[in-house]
């Protein structure tokens, strides 16, 4: 039995409307990620969505029996922190699937650990988390919803399959999203971008990324014992 997958957005993927304007949203029955406010919006979006839609993985229906290694991130600069995530942490029941991570075969769940305040908060820039914003981009448009762009605060990230998540693995997924955005900026939503939404291109990227950072003395220790592809 699959666990409840929380979509990466609470807005209609076509018209960008949501509660309270559009209180009822339904999910794409195949990928379980994109949501729509009406059959009309889903039909109108299908030409674009079908290029990124893939079968949703079978995920755990319950939280893990024991604590699992995860990663905590906060702030504009990527300084990940290893954390032990308890079975009763909300990430297991309310975490949001990062769409790109699912498409590349390494689904992760992201949970905002602090109460959401929209844009009404002091020192809002210090609460931006660029890595999370990139991880949460919508594959059709190359942008994250506004709630994942500003005032994000501290986030806990785990693997959806409940295996341990390492800082390096999360870093590579984030930087792969950065690569995707580079292509988006040049080609827009195109076949060049859609070709990246598969496991094999991500594996190739990880091999190149490891090779590159093995040449940097201060990072060599992070990668020399890294086995690829990520399991």
Secondary structure as UniProt FT lines:
FT   TURN            13..15
FT   TURN            19..22
FT   STRAND          26..27
FT   TURN            29..31
FT   STRAND          35..36
FT   HELIX           39..49
FT   TURN            50..52
FT   STRAND          68..73
FT   STRAND          81..85
FT   TURN            87..88
FT   HELIX           91..94
FT   STRAND          96..97
FT   HELIX           99..103
FT   TURN            104..105
FT   STRAND          108..112
FT   TURN            118..119
FT   TURN            122..123
FT   HELIX           124..127
FT   HELIX           130..135
FT   TURN            139..142
FT   HELIX           146..148
FT   STRAND          155..159
FT   TURN            160..161
FT   HELIX           167..187
FT   HELIX           191..194
FT   TURN            195..196
FT   HELIX           199..213
FT   TURN            214..215
FT   TURN            217..219
FT   HELIX           220..223
FT   TURN            224..225
//
